[in-house]
Amino acid sequence: MRIQFPVLIAVVFLFLFSCKNKPNEYLPATTVLEGQLASAEAPMIYIDENQTHKAPLDPSGNFVIQDTLDKPGIYPVYIGDVHFNIFLVPGDRLTVTGDIRDLGNLKFKGSHAVENNYLVAFEKLKSSTEDQDFFTFYSRNEADYIQSVNERTQQLVAHQQDFQKANGSFDQLFAELITDEINYDEATLMLNYPSNYEYIFPDSSLQLSDTYDSFLQHIDHDDDEKLSLPSYKNFLLQYLNFEARAENNDRLTPLFENKFKLISQKFQNQKIRDLLYYELLKEGMMTDINGVSTVISEYTKLQQNDSYHEEIIKEYNKWKNLLPGKPSPKWTLKGFDKKQYSSSNFNGEVLYIDIWATWCGPCLKELPSLAKLATHFKSEKGLKFISISIDDTQSEWAKMVKEKQLHGIQLIAENGWNSDIVSDYKINGIPRFIIVGKDGNIINANAPRPSSKEIIQSLKSALQQ
């Protein structure tokens, strides 16, 4: 079945590429962002990820950032773990007030107040139009999914037009930036579909229509000037994932290595290459340290951003103890049966370890697949399935183990996220699966999940070692 791409999206992209004029030239100028932001617990406020422009916050949340701005754009503002976006042009004086616990009600006055108040409304609308049910949203068939994405774009475009009618026209540059922003946000949703669909239906083999990727014909993926757009970096990462998936159907080359190779093939802009190498390896530290180890030497030759290179090498050196062949961290933990279990009790056996918690949705989603996997290897000697909970309270863990009749060896790590096993295995997110060999050495510290297509072969290989 061939699906025609929605007409509205084509019209939006046509507007994006046919209506832009050469932007005005801007000279560096002193720019001021000031205001009062309640509930700000962090001591400092920063503009942009590099923390180039910053100022202290007093106990009432008052601040003044006064610095030279080199170019206009949409910039992220950070206060601790909270961030929001603002539009600034060199020479602006902008005031913001509100409560950072309620970013949807921030108020701006001064230079480009209309544009910045629109950004607040824009983010609020985006959140309200995002399907809150991940599984429902991404389990749609292709035609229905495209329609959902298209309807969301229609809402964003109509809202932008209505806002200008009510509040005045946007600065020309901002109008172009926000059009780009809508398009890259939409394109990212399109790129997300195949991988998320296959995550929900791991046994499926999704076949996209021949025209599905036609939206990429109108998208610039190699322009470092667009890195100031909030959605652009995420778009680049998802574009890389999308292209790697398309070229990895034979499964002969590991997906991580495919992504690494595609960066030099698909991107010509060096700043974007540097960023993608950095982001790929940073993510790989947490999800595929074995994959990182296969490309780290090549990375040092290709990465031209000294800051990125230094950070990745420093982090990699911390992870080296979890590479294949390294001794697995030792542990002693309490079991559901009240007994104490130590890693040394399992010498001579392959361990498939699941680090999880009762409050973790993705962890619970893996439980049926884990049970099915254990059944598959039921007659296989020398393989133990060990589940280690990092719940804060033993009662919730024990209740779920009993109610769901969880099998295998059920253990709990006291102190949860502060436990030794979390720090020893450098666990940043769960579920996390680990394969330990018969000799007590690590085989894979970021092993495939039970729902993955690779896990059966991974365990068979481990048993043969």
Secondary structure by P-SEA (a helix, b strand, c coil): ccccccaaaaaaaaaacccccccccccccbbbbbbbbcccccccccccccccccccccccbbbbbbcccccccbbbbbcccccbbbbbccbbbbbbbccccccccccccccaaaaaaaaaaaaaaaaaaccccaaaaaaccaaaaaaaaaaaaaaaaaaaaaaaaacccccaaaaaaaaaaaaaaaaaaaaacaaaaaaaccccccccccccccccccccccccccccccaaaaaaaaaaaaaaaaacccccccaaaaaaaacccccccaaaaaaaaaaaaaaaaaccaaaaaacaaaaaaccccaaaaaaaaaaaaaacccccccccccccccccccccccccccccbbbbbbbbccccaaaaaaaaaaaaaaaaacccccbbbbbbbccccaaaaaaaaaaaccccbbbbbccccccaaaaaaccccccbbbbbccccccccccccccccccaaaaaaaaaac
